[in-house]
Amino acid sequence: MDRKEKAKKKNSQMLIRINDEERAKFIALCEELDTSAAREVRRFIRDFISINAKSLDGLDT
């Protein structure tokens, strides 16, 4: 495993609370789009960091 792969290892979890209806719609839409809920949440987090963290000094992105 090279350094880049090691740096991107998924080794943490996040628990979020959403209502049942939103969760069901999100899961169904992800299935319809042939993706996973986890993949889409990770993509959102990466995009959010990329867009918003540029102005913060010392934050690794």
C-alpha positions in Angstrom: 0.0 0.0 0.0 1.5 3.3 -1.0 1.4 6.6 1.0 -1.6 8.0 -0.9 -3.7 4.9 -0.3 -2.7 4.8 3.3 -3.7 8.4 3.8 -7.2 7.8 2.4 -7.9 4.7 4.6 -11.3 4.9 6.1 -10.7 4.5 9.8 -13.3 6.7 11.5 -17.1 6.7 11.8 -19.7 9.4 12.1 -23.2 8.9 13.6 -25.9 11.3 12.3 -29.5 11.6 13.2 -32.1 12.2 10.5 -35.8 11.4 10.3 -37.0 8.1 9.0 -38.6 9.5 5.9 -35.6 11.4 4.7 -33.4 8.4 5.3 -35.7 6.1 3.4 -35.8 8.6 0.4 -32.1 9.0 0.5 -31.4 5.3 0.5 -33.9 4.6 -2.2 -32.4 7.4 -4.4 -28.9 6.1 -3.9 -30.0 2.6 -4.9 -31.8 4.0 -8.0 -28.6 5.8 -8.9 -26.5 2.7 -8.3 -24.4 4.2 -5.5 -24.3 3.8 -1.7 -25.4 6.3 0.9 -21.9 6.1 2.5 -20.2 7.0 -0.8 -22.5 10.0 -1.3 -22.0 11.3 2.3 -18.2 10.9 1.9 -18.4 12.8 -1.5 -20.4 15.6 0.2 -17.9 15.9 3.0 -14.9 16.0 0.6 -16.7 18.7 -1.6 -17.7 20.7 1.5 -14.1 20.7 2.8 -12.8 21.6 -0.6 -15.1 24.5 -1.1 -15.1 25.9 2.4 -11.7 25.2 3.9 -9.6 27.1 1.4 -9.7 30.2 3.5 -8.6 28.5 6.7 -4.9 28.5 7.5 -3.2 25.3 8.5 -6.1 23.0 7.6 -5.0 20.0 5.5 -7.2 19.3 2.5 
